Amino acid sequence: MADIPLTPEQEAEAQRLYKVIEQAFLDEARQTARLLASKDDRHLLGATEFDLRDRAHRLAAKALESALEGRKKGGIGARV
């Protein structure tokens, strides 16, 4: 995948997010490797496959949560 062109502000936000979610990714990669190593060939698909998908979804949710936390919170202001 090609690099995504970013403004300096966006690059700073990308670096902030990377630092926030890096450990979660590393932890998940370690657990994924351990899960796969624990299975023989006939057990890699099926339940293990669904477990891996669930882990990937949790990781994606963590990334989105981290992005949202870094943004300004606010709603629509009241009309004056």
C-alpha positions in Angstrom: 0.0 0.0 0.0 1.3 3.4 -0.9 2.0 6.1 1.6 -0.9 8.3 2.3 0.0 12.0 1.9 -0.6 13.9 5.1 -0.4 17.5 6.3 2.1 18.1 9.1 -0.8 18.2 11.6 -2.1 14.9 10.3 1.3 13.4 10.5 1.6 14.5 14.1 -1.8 12.9 14.8 -0.7 9.7 13.0 2.4 9.5 15.2 0.4 10.1 18.4 -2.0 7.3 17.4 0.8 5.0 16.5 2.3 5.4 20.0 -1.1 4.8 21.6 -2.0 1.7 19.7 1.5 0.2 19.2 1.5 -1.9 22.4 -2.0 -3.2 21.8 -0.9 -4.4 18.3 2.2 -6.0 19.7 0.3 -7.8 22.5 -2.3 -9.0 20.0 0.4 -10.2 17.6 2.1 -12.2 20.4 -1.2 -13.8 21.5 -2.1 -14.6 17.9 1.3 -16.3 17.3 0.8 -18.3 20.5 -2.7 -19.3 19.5 -1.6 -20.4 16.0 1.4 -22.3 17.4 -0.9 -24.2 19.8 -3.0 -25.6 16.9 -2.3 -28.5 14.6 -3.2 -28.3 10.9 -6.6 -29.7 11.3 -7.6 -27.1 13.9 -6.4 -23.9 12.2 -9.7 -23.3 10.5 -13.1 -23.3 12.0 -13.2 -22.1 15.6 -9.6 -20.8 15.5 -10.4 -18.8 12.4 -13.3 -17.1 14.1 -11.2 -16.4 17.2 -8.6 -14.7 14.9 -11.4 -12.6 13.3 -12.7 -11.6 16.7 -9.2 -10.5 17.8 -8.8 -8.5 14.6 -12.1 -6.7 15.2 -11.1 -5.9 18.8 -7.8 -4.5 17.6 -9.6 -2.3 15.0 -12.0 -1.1 17.7 -9.1 -0.1 19.9 -7.6 1.9 17.0 -10.9 3.7 16.3 -11.4 4.3 20.0 -7.9 5.8 20.3 -8.6 8.1 17.3 -11.9 9.3 18.7 -10.4 10.0 22.1 -7.8 12.3 20.6 -10.4 14.5 18.8 -12.2 17.4 20.3 -15.4 16.4 22.0 -18.4 18.5 21.4 -21.8 18.5 19.9 -23.8 20.9 18.1 -24.0 24.2 19.9 -27.3 25.7 20.9 -28.7 28.4 18.7 -28.6 31.9 20.1 
